[in-house]
Amino acid sequence: MKIDKDKLAKIGDDDLERRFRTVKNLVVSSKFSSNKRTELEVELCYLHRERDVRVARRAAHQQWLKSSANKRRRA
């Protein structure tokens, strides 16, 4: 299930969540060699970071929209 880090930002939110849950479950299952487990953990970190980036981006956008609406009301 290896994913190209450059393509990670382009996948949809649903696909990102699905991949995150799948890889997380694989890591927890611990039925892999240490090398494979490490590979899965690294992928999980990239997926987790992308999720965090998207959440922060949405929050920043919502704040900008709120600020923008307030500026329009004052004008």
mmCIF file of the N, C-alpha and C atoms, coordinates in Angstrom:
data_MODEL
# 
_entry.id   MODEL 
# 
loop_
_atom_site.group_PDB 
_atom_site.id 
_atom_site.type_symbol 
_atom_site.label_atom_id 
_atom_site.label_alt_id 
_atom_site.label_comp_id 
_atom_site.label_asym_id 
_atom_site.label_entity_id 
_atom_site.label_seq_id 
_atom_site.pdbx_PDB_ins_code 
_atom_site.Cartn_x 
_atom_site.Cartn_y 
_atom_site.Cartn_z 
_atom_site.occupancy 
_atom_site.B_iso_or_equiv 
_atom_site.pdbx_formal_charge 
_atom_site.auth_seq_id 
_atom_site.auth_comp_id 
_atom_site.auth_asym_id 
_atom_site.auth_atom_id 
_atom_site.pdbx_PDB_model_num 
ATOM 1   N N  . MET A 1 1  ? 0.821   -1.192 0.000  1.00 0.00 ? 1  MET A N  1 
ATOM 2   C CA . MET A 1 1  ? 0.000   0.000  0.000  1.00 0.00 ? 1  MET A CA 1 
ATOM 3   C C  . MET A 1 1  ? 0.862   1.252  0.000  1.00 0.00 ? 1  MET A C  1 
ATOM 4   N N  . LYS A 1 2  ? 2.091   1.123  -0.329 1.00 0.00 ? 2  LYS A N  1 
ATOM 5   C CA . LYS A 1 2  ? 3.030   2.244  -0.353 1.00 0.00 ? 2  LYS A CA 1 
ATOM 6   C C  . LYS A 1 2  ? 2.480   3.386  -1.211 1.00 0.00 ? 2  LYS A C  1 
ATOM 7   N N  . ILE A 1 3  ? 2.561   4.604  -0.693 1.00 0.00 ? 3  ILE A N  1 
ATOM 8   C CA . ILE A 1 3  ? 2.039   5.769  -1.405 1.00 0.00 ? 3  ILE A CA 1 
ATOM 9   C C  . ILE A 1 3  ? 3.166   6.751  -1.680 1.00 0.00 ? 3  ILE A C  1 
ATOM 10  N N  . ASP A 1 4  ? 3.125   7.359  -2.844 1.00 0.00 ? 4  ASP A N  1 
ATOM 11  C CA . ASP A 1 4  ? 4.096   8.373  -3.222 1.00 0.00 ? 4  ASP A CA 1 
ATOM 12  C C  . ASP A 1 4  ? 3.789   9.642  -2.426 1.00 0.00 ? 4  ASP A C  1 
ATOM 13  N N  . LYS A 1 5  ? 4.760   10.144 -1.707 1.00 0.00 ? 5  LYS A N  1 
ATOM 14  C CA . LYS A 1 5  ? 4.561   11.315 -0.845 1.00 0.00 ? 5  LYS A CA 1 
ATOM 15  C C  . LYS A 1 5  ? 4.097   12.544 -1.624 1.00 0.00 ? 5  LYS A C  1 
ATOM 16  N N  . ASP A 1 6  ? 4.522   12.667 -2.872 1.00 0.00 ? 6  ASP A N  1 
ATOM 17  C CA . ASP A 1 6  ? 4.114   13.811 -3.685 1.00 0.00 ? 6  ASP A CA 1 
ATOM 18  C C  . ASP A 1 6  ? 2.641   13.724 -4.074 1.00 0.00 ? 6  ASP A C  1 
ATOM 19  N N  . LYS A 1 7  ? 2.142   12.513 -4.219 1.00 0.00 ? 7  LYS A N  1 
ATOM 20  C CA . LYS A 1 7  ? 0.740   12.323 -4.610 1.00 0.00 ? 7  LYS A CA 1 
ATOM 21  C C  . LYS A 1 7  ? -0.197  12.369 -3.415 1.00 0.00 ? 7  LYS A C  1 
ATOM 22  N N  . LEU A 1 8  ? 0.354   12.288 -2.230 1.00 0.00 ? 8  LEU A N  1 
ATOM 23  C CA . LEU A 1 8  ? -0.451  12.251 -1.017 1.00 0.00 ? 8  LEU A CA 1 
ATOM 24  C C  . LEU A 1 8  ? -1.347  13.485 -0.892 1.00 0.00 ? 8  LEU A C  1 
ATOM 25  N N  . ALA A 1 9  ? -0.827  14.637 -1.220 1.00 0.00 ? 9  ALA A N  1 
ATOM 26  C CA . ALA A 1 9  ? -1.602  15.876 -1.101 1.00 0.00 ? 9  ALA A CA 1 
ATOM 27  C C  . ALA A 1 9  ? -2.738  15.942 -2.115 1.00 0.00 ? 9  ALA A C  1 
ATOM 28  N N  . LYS A 1 10 ? -2.691  15.107 -3.135 1.00 0.00 ? 10 LYS A N  1 
ATOM 29  C CA . LYS A 1 10 ? -3.693  15.152 -4.197 1.00 0.00 ? 10 LYS A CA 1 
ATOM 30  C C  . LYS A 1 10 ? -4.850  14.189 -4.003 1.00 0.00 ? 10 LYS A C  1 
ATOM 31  N N  . ILE A 1 11 ? -4.722  13.250 -3.070 1.00 0.00 ? 11 ILE A N  1 
ATOM 32  C CA . ILE A 1 11 ? -5.814  12.295 -2.896 1.00 0.00 ? 11 ILE A CA 1 
ATOM 33  C C  . ILE A 1 11 ? -6.937  12.933 -2.088 1.00 0.00 ? 11 ILE A C  1 
ATOM 34  N N  . GLY A 1 12 ? -8.139  12.425 -2.270 1.00 0.00 ? 12 GLY A N  1 
ATOM 35  C CA . GLY A 1 12 ? -9.302  12.968 -1.597 1.00 0.00 ? 12 GLY A CA 1 
ATOM 36  C C  . GLY A 1 12 ? -9.302  12.661 -0.108 1.00 0.00 ? 12 GLY A C  1 
ATOM 37  N N  . ASP A 1 13 ? -10.107 13.405 0.627  1.00 0.00 ? 13 ASP A N  1 
ATOM 38  C CA . ASP A 1 13 ? -10.189 13.222 2.074  1.00 0.00 ? 13 ASP A CA 1 
ATOM 39  C C  . ASP A 1 13 ? -10.662 11.818 2.446  1.00 0.00 ? 13 ASP A C  1 
ATOM 40  N N  . ASP A 1 14 ? -11.662 11.309 1.723  1.00 0.00 ? 14 ASP A N  1 
ATOM 41  C CA . ASP A 1 14 ? -12.171 9.969  2.023  1.00 0.00 ? 14 ASP A CA 1 
ATOM 42  C C  . ASP A 1 14 ? -11.104 8.909  1.802  1.00 0.00 ? 14 ASP A C  1 
ATOM 43  N N  . ASP A 1 15 ? -10.378 9.030  0.702  1.00 0.00 ? 15 ASP A N  1 
ATOM 44  C CA . ASP A 1 15 ? -9.319  8.070  0.408  1.00 0.00 ? 15 ASP A CA 1 
ATOM 45  C C  . ASP A 1 15 ? -8.205  8.173  1.452  1.00 0.00 ? 15 ASP A C  1 
ATOM 46  N N  . LEU A 1 16 ? -7.879  9.380  1.856  1.00 0.00 ? 16 LEU A N  1 
ATOM 47  C CA . LEU A 1 16 ? -6.859  9.588  2.886  1.00 0.00 ? 16 LEU A CA 1 
ATOM 48  C C  . LEU A 1 16 ? -7.276  8.908  4.195  1.00 0.00 ? 16 LEU A C  1 
ATOM 49  N N  . GLU A 1 17 ? -8.520  9.122  4.607  1.00 0.00 ? 17 GLU A N  1 
ATOM 50  C CA . GLU A 1 17 ? -9.006  8.504  5.842  1.00 0.00 ? 17 GLU A CA 1 
ATOM 51  C C  . GLU A 1 17 ? -9.001  6.989  5.736  1.00 0.00 ? 17 GLU A C  1 
ATOM 52  N N  . ARG A 1 18 ? -9.420  6.464  4.602  1.00 0.00 ? 18 ARG A N  1 
ATOM 53  C CA . ARG A 1 18 ? -9.447  5.013  4.393  1.00 0.00 ? 18 ARG A CA 1 
ATOM 54  C C  . ARG A 1 18 ? -8.034  4.427  4.480  1.00 0.00 ? 18 ARG A C  1 
ATOM 55  N N  . ARG A 1 19 ? -7.096  5.074  3.812  1.00 0.00 ? 19 ARG A N  1 
ATOM 56  C CA . ARG A 1 19 ? -5.708  4.603  3.854  1.00 0.00 ? 19 ARG A CA 1 
ATOM 57  C C  . ARG A 1 19 ? -5.137  4.692  5.262  1.00 0.00 ? 19 ARG A C  1 
ATOM 58  N N  . PHE A 1 20 ? -5.437  5.786  5.952  1.00 0.00 ? 20 PHE A N  1 
ATOM 59  C CA . PHE A 1 20 ? -4.945  5.964  7.317  1.00 0.00 ? 20 PHE A CA 1 
ATOM 60  C C  . PHE A 1 20 ? -5.447  4.841  8.216  1.00 0.00 ? 20 PHE A C  1 
ATOM 61  N N  . ARG A 1 21 ? -6.756  4.571  8.183  1.00 0.00 ? 21 ARG A N  1 
ATOM 62  C CA . ARG A 1 21 ? -7.321  3.513  9.024  1.00 0.00 ? 21 ARG A CA 1 
ATOM 63  C C  . ARG A 1 21 ? -6.737  2.148  8.677  1.00 0.00 ? 21 ARG A C  1 
ATOM 64  N N  . THR A 1 22 ? -6.578  1.881  7.382  1.00 0.00 ? 22 THR A N  1 
ATOM 65  C CA . THR A 1 22 ? -6.035  0.593  6.948  1.00 0.00 ? 22 THR A CA 1 
ATOM 66  C C  . THR A 1 22 ? -4.611  0.391  7.450  1.00 0.00 ? 22 THR A C  1 
ATOM 67  N N  . VAL A 1 23 ? -3.762  1.388  7.242  1.00 0.00 ? 23 VAL A N  1 
ATOM 68  C CA . VAL A 1 23 ? -2.364  1.271  7.660  1.00 0.00 ? 23 VAL A CA 1 
ATOM 69  C C  . VAL A 1 23 ? -2.271  1.197  9.180  1.00 0.00 ? 23 VAL A C  1 
ATOM 70  N N  . LYS A 1 24 ? -3.082  1.981  9.878  1.00 0.00 ? 24 LYS A N  1 
ATOM 71  C CA . LYS A 1 24 ? -3.080  1.949  11.340 1.00 0.00 ? 24 LYS A CA 1 
ATOM 72  C C  . LYS A 1 24 ? -3.441  0.551  11.840 1.00 0.00 ? 24 LYS A C  1 
ATOM 73  N N  . ASN A 1 25 ? -4.456  -0.049 11.237 1.00 0.00 ? 25 ASN A N  1 
ATOM 74  C CA . ASN A 1 25 ? -4.854  -1.401 11.631 1.00 0.00 ? 25 ASN A CA 1 
ATOM 75  C C  . ASN A 1 25 ? -3.751  -2.413 11.336 1.00 0.00 ? 25 ASN A C  1 
ATOM 76  N N  . LEU A 1 26 ? -3.048  -2.232 10.243 1.00 0.00 ? 26 LEU A N  1 
ATOM 77  C CA . LEU A 1 26 ? -1.947  -3.130 9.913  1.00 0.00 ? 26 LEU A CA 1 
ATOM 78  C C  . LEU A 1 26 ? -0.808  -3.005 10.931 1.00 0.00 ? 26 LEU A C  1 
ATOM 79  N N  . VAL A 1 27 ? -0.518  -1.778 11.342 1.00 0.00 ? 27 VAL A N  1 
ATOM 80  C CA . VAL A 1 27 ? 0.548   -1.559 12.332 1.00 0.00 ? 27 VAL A CA 1 
ATOM 81  C C  . VAL A 1 27 ? 0.165   -2.202 13.666 1.00 0.00 ? 27 VAL A C  1 
ATOM 82  N N  . VAL A 1 28 ? -1.078  -2.041 14.061 1.00 0.00 ? 28 VAL A N  1 
ATOM 83  C CA . VAL A 1 28 ? -1.544  -2.584 15.333 1.00 0.00 ? 28 VAL A CA 1 
ATOM 84  C C  . VAL A 1 28 ? -1.552  -4.115 15.312 1.00 0.00 ? 28 VAL A C  1 
ATOM 85  N N  . SER A 1 29 ? -1.817  -4.696 14.156 1.00 0.00 ? 29 SER A N  1 
ATOM 86  C CA . SER A 1 29 ? -1.922  -6.156 14.076 1.00 0.00 ? 29 SER A CA 1 
ATOM 87  C C  . SER A 1 29 ? -0.602  -6.853 14.395 1.00 0.00 ? 29 SER A C  1 
ATOM 88  N N  . SER A 1 30 ? 0.500   -6.198 14.174 1.00 0.00 ? 30 SER A N  1 
ATOM 89  C CA . SER A 1 30 ? 1.854   -6.679 14.494 1.00 0.00 ? 30 SER A CA 1 
ATOM 90  C C  . SER A 1 30 ? 2.160   -8.079 13.975 1.00 0.00 ? 30 SER A C  1 
ATOM 91  N N  . LYS A 1 31 ? 1.676   -8.405 12.802 1.00 0.00 ? 31 LYS A N  1 
ATOM 92  C CA . LYS A 1 31 ? 1.984   -9.715 12.228 1.00 0.00 ? 31 LYS A CA 1 
ATOM 93  C C  . LYS A 1 31 ? 3.014   -9.618 11.101 1.00 0.00 ? 31 LYS A C  1 
ATOM 94  N N  . PHE A 1 32 ? 3.824   -8.592 11.154 1.00 0.00 ? 32 PHE A N  1 
ATOM 95  C CA . PHE A 1 32 ? 4.797   -8.350 10.103 1.00 0.00 ? 32 PHE A CA 1 
ATOM 96  C C  . PHE A 1 32 ? 6.219   -8.402 10.662 1.00 0.00 ? 32 PHE A C  1 
ATOM 97  N N  . SER A 1 33 ? 7.156   -8.536 9.765  1.00 0.00 ? 33 SER A N  1 
ATOM 98  C CA . SER A 1 33 ? 8.561   -8.470 10.173 1.00 0.00 ? 33 SER A CA 1 
ATOM 99  C C  . SER A 1 33 ? 8.860   -7.049 10.656 1.00 0.00 ? 33 SER A C  1 
ATOM 100 N N  . SER A 1 34 ? 9.951   -6.895 11.359 1.00 0.00 ? 34 SER A N  1 
ATOM 101 C CA . SER A 1 34 ? 10.278  -5.566 11.888 1.00 0.00 ? 34 SER A CA 1 
ATOM 102 C C  . SER A 1 34 ? 10.520  -4.555 10.772 1.00 0.00 ? 34 SER A C  1 
ATOM 103 N N  . ASN A 1 35 ? 11.108  -5.008 9.655  1.00 0.00 ? 35 ASN A N  1 
ATOM 104 C CA . ASN A 1 35 ? 11.332  -4.096 8.521  1.00 0.00 ? 35 ASN A CA 1 
ATOM 105 C C  . ASN A 1 35 ? 10.011  -3.635 7.910  1.00 0.00 ? 35 ASN A C  1 
ATOM 106 N N  . LYS A 1 36 ? 9.087   -4.561 7.709  1.00 0.00 ? 36 LYS A N  1 
ATOM 107 C CA . LYS A 1 36 ? 7.788   -4.220 7.130  1.00 0.00 ? 36 LYS A CA 1 
ATOM 108 C C  . LYS A 1 36 ? 7.002   -3.337 8.096  1.00 0.00 ? 36 LYS A C  1 
ATOM 109 N N  . ARG A 1 37 ? 7.074   -3.650 9.373  1.00 0.00 ? 37 ARG A N  1 
ATOM 110 C CA . ARG A 1 37 ? 6.376   -2.847 10.374 1.00 0.00 ? 37 ARG A CA 1 
ATOM 111 C C  . ARG A 1 37 ? 6.908   -1.414 10.380 1.00 0.00 ? 37 ARG A C  1 
ATOM 112 N N  . THR A 1 38 ? 8.222   -1.265 10.302 1.00 0.00 ? 38 THR A N  1 
ATOM 113 C CA . THR A 1 38 ? 8.826   0.064  10.259 1.00 0.00 ? 38 THR A CA 1 
ATOM 114 C C  . THR A 1 38 ? 8.354   0.820  9.020  1.00 0.00 ? 38 THR A C  1 
ATOM 115 N N  . GLU A 1 39 ? 8.305   0.131  7.895  1.00 0.00 ? 39 GLU A N  1 
ATOM 116 C CA . GLU A 1 39 ? 7.824   0.743  6.651  1.00 0.00 ? 39 GLU A CA 1 
ATOM 117 C C  . GLU A 1 39 ? 6.378   1.216  6.810  1.00 0.00 ? 39 GLU A C  1 
ATOM 118 N N  . LEU A 1 40 ? 5.539   0.397  7.432  1.00 0.00 ? 40 LEU A N  1 
ATOM 119 C CA . LEU A 1 40 ? 4.145   0.776  7.663  1.00 0.00 ? 40 LEU A CA 1 
ATOM 120 C C  . LEU A 1 40 ? 4.037   1.947  8.636  1.00 0.00 ? 40 LEU A C  1 
ATOM 121 N N  . GLU A 1 41 ? 4.871   1.962  9.658  1.00 0.00 ? 41 GLU A N  1 
ATOM 122 C CA . GLU A 1 41 ? 4.849   3.060  10.627 1.00 0.00 ? 41 GLU A CA 1 
ATOM 123 C C  . GLU A 1 41 ? 5.247   4.382  9.982  1.00 0.00 ? 41 GLU A C  1 
ATOM 124 N N  . VAL A 1 42 ? 6.225   4.335  9.085  1.00 0.00 ? 42 VAL A N  1 
ATOM 125 C CA . VAL A 1 42 ? 6.642   5.551  8.375  1.00 0.00 ? 42 VAL A CA 1 
ATOM 126 C C  . VAL A 1 42 ? 5.491   6.047  7.496  1.00 0.00 ? 42 VAL A C  1 
ATOM 127 N N  . GLU A 1 43 ? 4.852   5.128  6.797  1.00 0.00 ? 43 GLU A N  1 
ATOM 128 C CA . GLU A 1 43 ? 3.714   5.517  5.958  1.00 0.00 ? 43 GLU A CA 1 
ATOM 129 C C  . GLU A 1 43 ? 2.594   6.099  6.809  1.00 0.00 ? 43 GLU A C  1 
ATOM 130 N N  . LEU A 1 44 ? 2.352   5.496  7.969  1.00 0.00 ? 44 LEU A N  1 
ATOM 131 C CA . LEU A 1 44 ? 1.329   6.005  8.871  1.00 0.00 ? 44 LEU A CA 1 
ATOM 132 C C  . LEU A 1 44 ? 1.654   7.434  9.309  1.00 0.00 ? 44 LEU A C  1 
ATOM 133 N N  . CYS A 1 45 ? 2.913   7.714  9.555  1.00 0.00 ? 45 CYS A N  1 
ATOM 134 C CA . CYS A 1 45 ? 3.327   9.073  9.941  1.00 0.00 ? 45 CYS A CA 1 
ATOM 135 C C  . CYS A 1 45 ? 3.033   10.081 8.826  1.00 0.00 ? 45 CYS A C  1 
ATOM 136 N N  . TYR A 1 46 ? 3.332   9.702  7.582  1.00 0.00 ? 46 TYR A N  1 
ATOM 137 C CA . TYR A 1 46 ? 3.043   10.594 6.463  1.00 0.00 ? 46 TYR A CA 1 
ATOM 138 C C  . TYR A 1 46 ? 1.544   10.834 6.320  1.00 0.00 ? 46 TYR A C  1 
ATOM 139 N N  . LEU A 1 47 ? 0.759   9.775  6.468  1.00 0.00 ? 47 LEU A N  1 
ATOM 140 C CA . LEU A 1 47 ? -0.692  9.912  6.372  1.00 0.00 ? 47 LEU A CA 1 
ATOM 141 C C  . LEU A 1 47 ? -1.229  10.779 7.511  1.00 0.00 ? 47 LEU A C  1 
ATOM 142 N N  . HIS A 1 48 ? -0.705  10.577 8.704  1.00 0.00 ? 48 HIS A N  1 
ATOM 143 C CA . HIS A 1 48 ? -1.137  11.363 9.865  1.00 0.00 ? 48 HIS A CA 1 
ATOM 144 C C  . HIS A 1 48 ? -0.793  12.841 9.674  1.00 0.00 ? 48 HIS A C  1 
ATOM 145 N N  . ARG A 1 49 ? 0.391   13.092 9.181  1.00 0.00 ? 49 ARG A N  1 
ATOM 146 C CA . ARG A 1 49 ? 0.801   14.482 8.951  1.00 0.00 ? 49 ARG A CA 1 
ATOM 147 C C  . ARG A 1 49 ? -0.091  15.153 7.913  1.00 0.00 ? 49 ARG A C  1 
ATOM 148 N N  . GLU A 1 50 ? -0.411  14.442 6.850  1.00 0.00 ? 50 GLU A N  1 
ATOM 149 C CA . GLU A 1 50 ? -1.297  15.006 5.821  1.00 0.00 ? 50 GLU A CA 1 
ATOM 150 C C  . GLU A 1 50 ? -2.673  15.315 6.406  1.00 0.00 ? 50 GLU A C  1 
ATOM 151 N N  . ARG A 1 51 ? -3.174  14.438 7.265  1.00 0.00 ? 51 ARG A N  1 
ATOM 152 C CA . ARG A 1 51 ? -4.459  14.698 7.925  1.00 0.00 ? 51 ARG A CA 1 
ATOM 153 C C  . ARG A 1 51 ? -4.357  15.969 8.767  1.00 0.00 ? 51 ARG A C  1 
ATOM 154 N N  . ASP A 1 52 ? -3.277  16.101 9.535  1.00 0.00 ? 52 ASP A N  1 
ATOM 155 C CA . ASP A 1 52 ? -3.092  17.283 10.379 1.00 0.00 ? 52 ASP A CA 1 
ATOM 156 C C  . ASP A 1 52 ? -3.001  18.557 9.550  1.00 0.00 ? 52 ASP A C  1 
ATOM 157 N N  . VAL A 1 53 ? -2.286  18.487 8.439  1.00 0.00 ? 53 VAL A N  1 
ATOM 158 C CA . VAL A 1 53 ? -2.149  19.655 7.553  1.00 0.00 ? 53 VAL A CA 1 
ATOM 159 C C  . VAL A 1 53 ? -3.515  20.077 7.032  1.00 0.00 ? 53 VAL A C  1 
ATOM 160 N N  . ARG A 1 54 ? -4.318  19.109 6.638  1.00 0.00 ? 54 ARG A N  1 
ATOM 161 C CA . ARG A 1 54 ? -5.647  19.434 6.104  1.00 0.00 ? 54 ARG A CA 1 
ATOM 162 C C  . ARG A 1 54 ? -6.559  20.035 7.170  1.00 0.00 ? 54 ARG A C  1 
ATOM 163 N N  . VAL A 1 55 ? -6.499  19.507 8.368  1.00 0.00 ? 55 VAL A N  1 
ATOM 164 C CA . VAL A 1 55 ? -7.312  20.057 9.461  1.00 0.00 ? 55 VAL A CA 1 
ATOM 165 C C  . VAL A 1 55 ? -6.891  21.494 9.746  1.00 0.00 ? 55 VAL A C  1 
ATOM 166 N N  . ALA A 1 56 ? -5.593  21.742 9.809  1.00 0.00 ? 56 ALA A N  1 
ATOM 167 C CA . ALA A 1 56 ? -5.093  23.095 10.065 1.00 0.00 ? 56 ALA A CA 1 
ATOM 168 C C  . ALA A 1 56 ? -5.458  24.042 8.924  1.00 0.00 ? 56 ALA A C  1 
ATOM 169 N N  . ARG A 1 57 ? -5.377  23.551 7.701  1.00 0.00 ? 57 ARG A N  1 
ATOM 170 C CA . ARG A 1 57 ? -5.727  24.379 6.542  1.00 0.00 ? 57 ARG A CA 1 
ATOM 171 C C  . ARG A 1 57 ? -7.208  24.751 6.574  1.00 0.00 ? 57 ARG A C  1 
ATOM 172 N N  . ARG A 1 58 ? -8.063  23.792 6.914  1.00 0.00 ? 58 ARG A N  1 
ATOM 173 C CA . ARG A 1 58 ? -9.497  24.079 7.012  1.00 0.00 ? 58 ARG A CA 1 
ATOM 174 C C  . ARG A 1 58 ? -9.781  25.101 8.102  1.00 0.00 ? 58 ARG A C  1 
ATOM 175 N N  . ALA A 1 59 ? -9.122  24.935 9.249  1.00 0.00 ? 59 ALA A N  1 
ATOM 176 C CA . ALA A 1 59 ? -9.315  25.869 10.359 1.00 0.00 ? 59 ALA A CA 1 
ATOM 177 C C  . ALA A 1 59 ? -8.854  27.276 9.973  1.00 0.00 ? 59 ALA A C  1 
ATOM 178 N N  . ALA A 1 60 ? -7.723  27.366 9.320  1.00 0.00 ? 60 ALA A N  1 
ATOM 179 C CA . ALA A 1 60 ? -7.207  28.673 8.889  1.00 0.00 ? 60 ALA A CA 1 
ATOM 180 C C  . ALA A 1 60 ? -8.150  29.305 7.868  1.00 0.00 ? 60 ALA A C  1 
ATOM 181 N N  . HIS A 1 61 ? -8.688  28.498 6.979  1.00 0.00 ? 61 HIS A N  1 
ATOM 182 C CA . HIS A 1 61 ? -9.607  29.016 5.963  1.00 0.00 ? 61 HIS A CA 1 
ATOM 183 C C  . HIS A 1 61 ? -10.900 29.509 6.620  1.00 0.00 ? 61 HIS A C  1 
ATOM 184 N N  . GLN A 1 62 ? -11.411 28.749 7.583  1.00 0.00 ? 62 GLN A N  1 
ATOM 185 C CA . GLN A 1 62 ? -12.612 29.184 8.292  1.00 0.00 ? 62 GLN A CA 1 
ATOM 186 C C  . GLN A 1 62 ? -12.370 30.497 9.033  1.00 0.00 ? 62 GLN A C  1 
ATOM 187 N N  . GLN A 1 63 ? -11.212 30.626 9.640  1.00 0.00 ? 63 GLN A N  1 
ATOM 188 C CA . GLN A 1 63 ? -10.861 31.866 10.331 1.00 0.00 ? 63 GLN A CA 1 
ATOM 189 C C  . GLN A 1 63 ? -10.762 33.021 9.343  1.00 0.00 ? 63 GLN A C  1 
ATOM 190 N N  . TRP A 1 64 ? -10.179 32.775 8.186  1.00 0.00 ? 64 TRP A N  1 
ATOM 191 C CA . TRP A 1 64 ? -10.070 33.812 7.164  1.00 0.00 ? 64 TRP A CA 1 
ATOM 192 C C  . TRP A 1 64 ? -11.458 34.230 6.679  1.00 0.00 ? 64 TRP A C  1 
ATOM 193 N N  . LEU A 1 65 ? -12.338 33.244 6.460  1.00 0.00 ? 65 LEU A N  1 
ATOM 194 C CA . LEU A 1 65 ? -13.699 33.565 6.025  1.00 0.00 ? 65 LEU A CA 1 
ATOM 195 C C  . LEU A 1 65 ? -14.421 34.414 7.064  1.00 0.00 ? 65 LEU A C  1 
ATOM 196 N N  . LYS A 1 66 ? -14.254 34.057 8.320  1.00 0.00 ? 66 LYS A N  1 
ATOM 197 C CA . LYS A 1 66 ? -14.880 34.813 9.403  1.00 0.00 ? 66 LYS A CA 1 
ATOM 198 C C  . LYS A 1 66 ? -14.336 36.233 9.438  1.00 0.00 ? 66 LYS A C  1 
ATOM 199 N N  . SER A 1 67 ? -13.032 36.379 9.332  1.00 0.00 ? 67 SER A N  1 
ATOM 200 C CA . SER A 1 67 ? -12.393 37.693 9.339  1.00 0.00 ? 67 SER A CA 1 
ATOM 201 C C  . SER A 1 67 ? -12.830 38.518 8.133  1.00 0.00 ? 67 SER A C  1 
ATOM 202 N N  . SER A 1 68 ? -12.899 37.862 6.996  1.00 0.00 ? 68 SER A N  1 
ATOM 203 C CA . SER A 1 68 ? -13.306 38.538 5.769  1.00 0.00 ? 68 SER A CA 1 
ATOM 204 C C  . SER A 1 68 ? -14.750 39.024 5.862  1.00 0.00 ? 68 SER A C  1 
ATOM 205 N N  . ALA A 1 69 ? -15.617 38.209 6.444  1.00 0.00 ? 69 ALA A N  1 
ATOM 206 C CA . ALA A 1 69 ? -17.021 38.592 6.596  1.00 0.00 ? 69 ALA A CA 1 
ATOM 207 C C  . ALA A 1 69 ? -17.150 39.775 7.550  1.00 0.00 ? 69 ALA A C  1 
ATOM 208 N N  . ASN A 1 70 ? -16.363 39.769 8.621  1.00 0.00 ? 70 ASN A N  1 
ATOM 209 C CA . ASN A 1 70 ? -16.398 40.883 9.575  1.00 0.00 ? 70 ASN A CA 1 
ATOM 210 C C  . ASN A 1 70 ? -15.936 42.178 8.924  1.00 0.00 ? 70 ASN A C  1 
ATOM 211 N N  . LYS A 1 71 ? -14.928 42.115 8.078  1.00 0.00 ? 71 LYS A N  1 
ATOM 212 C CA . LYS A 1 71 ? -14.421 43.307 7.389  1.00 0.00 ? 71 LYS A CA 1 
ATOM 213 C C  . LYS A 1 71 ? -15.478 43.866 6.450  1.00 0.00 ? 71 LYS A C  1 
ATOM 214 N N  . ARG A 1 72 ? -16.205 42.994 5.763  1.00 0.00 ? 72 ARG A N  1 
ATOM 215 C CA . ARG A 1 72 ? -17.249 43.438 4.832  1.00 0.00 ? 72 ARG A CA 1 
ATOM 216 C C  . ARG A 1 72 ? -18.392 44.112 5.578  1.00 0.00 ? 72 ARG A C  1 
ATOM 217 N N  . ARG A 1 73 ? -18.727 43.590 6.756  1.00 0.00 ? 73 ARG A N  1 
ATOM 218 C CA . ARG A 1 73 ? -19.816 44.181 7.533  1.00 0.00 ? 73 ARG A CA 1 
ATOM 219 C C  . ARG A 1 73 ? -19.468 45.588 8.013  1.00 0.00 ? 73 ARG A C  1 
ATOM 220 N N  . ARG A 1 74 ? -18.195 45.809 8.320  1.00 0.00 ? 74 ARG A N  1 
ATOM 221 C CA . ARG A 1 74 ? -17.773 47.131 8.825  1.00 0.00 ? 74 ARG A CA 1 
ATOM 222 C C  . ARG A 1 74 ? -17.678 48.153 7.705  1.00 0.00 ? 74 ARG A C  1 
ATOM 223 N N  . ALA A 1 75 ? -17.516 47.699 6.490  1.00 0.00 ? 75 ALA A N  1 
ATOM 224 C CA . ALA A 1 75 ? -17.315 48.628 5.369  1.00 0.00 ? 75 ALA A CA 1 
ATOM 225 C C  . ALA A 1 75 ? -18.594 49.270 4.907  1.00 0.00 ? 75 ALA A C  1 
# 
